[in-house]
Amino acid sequence: MTVAVAAPPARHRGREVAKLVAWRVLVAVPVVVLVAIAVFVLAAVSPFDPIYQYFGAGIFSASGADIANARAQLGLDVPVWDQFWAWVGGLLSGDLGQSLSFRQPVSTVIAQRLPWTLLLVAVGLLVSVVLSLAAAVVAAWRQGGWVDRAITALGHTLEGLPPFVLALAAIAVFAVAWPVLPVAGLTDAGAPVSFDQVARHIVLPALVLGLSQSPWLVLHARSSLIAALDEDHVLGARARGLPERVVVLRHALPTALLPFVTVLGNRLPELVTGAVLVETVFSWPGIAAAIVTAALAVDFPLLAALTLLTTVSVLAGALVADVAVLLLDPRVSADG
């Protein structure tokens, strides 16, 4: 997207959004196809045979006929390109194949785990946005003070820490030194799934996931807010004698939110990566944990579907962020 010299009329916003969506979909289709092909190419050159993971230790006692029958049932007895086209045909008809590691249809595995990943990502994203905006407003409001320096230093420090380090630190504090929160699973052992159970168990994973994405958002929002405080309409609000709180929150912050939304959209791939690590550390039963299981078990049907789902999610998130900027800022055009 590029910044236009003149803002298009409001009635053209719908046309601009439609143009942006059409262009992104046009670009996304070959990207998704290339990702799907890449997964099956990796399967072709991989030294691992999925049939060994399917049988496990039973491979040593299985007969040749049993192994051949399993290969035929799983579609592993044909060349990889035939497997690819069969998978594409199944994808178009809603049949994603059979997971070798979970011994279930891939669609069932995804349907069982996707809601929990969406819940974790949504809460983590909310935590990240709230923490980032609050810290950025305080830092920019007290620019140059000790609070600003502390927030900036903490942001630069957290930039270099991967999510699993934050997760281990959270476990050490809230499960070992001060055991007040659960650190594994969706519920306590043997407890049914309930709102209270899920709410308690999601606190640490969501906090770690949100905190891991906050440094970039805080630092960028702080810079944008400081720049917005020097704009003419903000200076005019100060000249009219408005309280500083009103100047910052109602005049400067809305201007700084536009680039913040763009950065938030660009952070979505990192959010997905962070979810993989966080779900693994906290044994959260989501899609990201299934990705790790599929990779370790050489479960290519499940890995292909999850990789494709992740790719589509990242592309869709970036599109939503750009559409939001296009709708919020009349200076932005879909042409570019």
Buried (B, 14 or more C-beta within 10 A) or exposed (E): BEEBEEBBEEEBBEEBBEBBBEBBEEEBEEEBEEBBBEBBEBBEEEEEEBBBBBBEEEBEEBEEEEBBEBBEEBBBBEEBEEBBEBBBEBBEEEBBBBBBBBEBBBBEBBEBBBEBBEBBBEBBBEBBBEBBBEBBBBBBBBBEEEBBEBBBEBBEEBEEEEBBBBBEEBBEBBBEEEEEBBBBBBBEEEEEEEEEBEEBBBBBBBBBBBBBBBBBBBBBBBBBBBBBBEBEEBEEBBEEEBEEEEBBEEBBBEBBBBBBBBBBBBBBBBBBBBBBBBBBBBEBBBBBBBBBBBBEBBBBBBBBBBBBBBBBBBBBBBBBBBBBBBEEBBEBBBEE
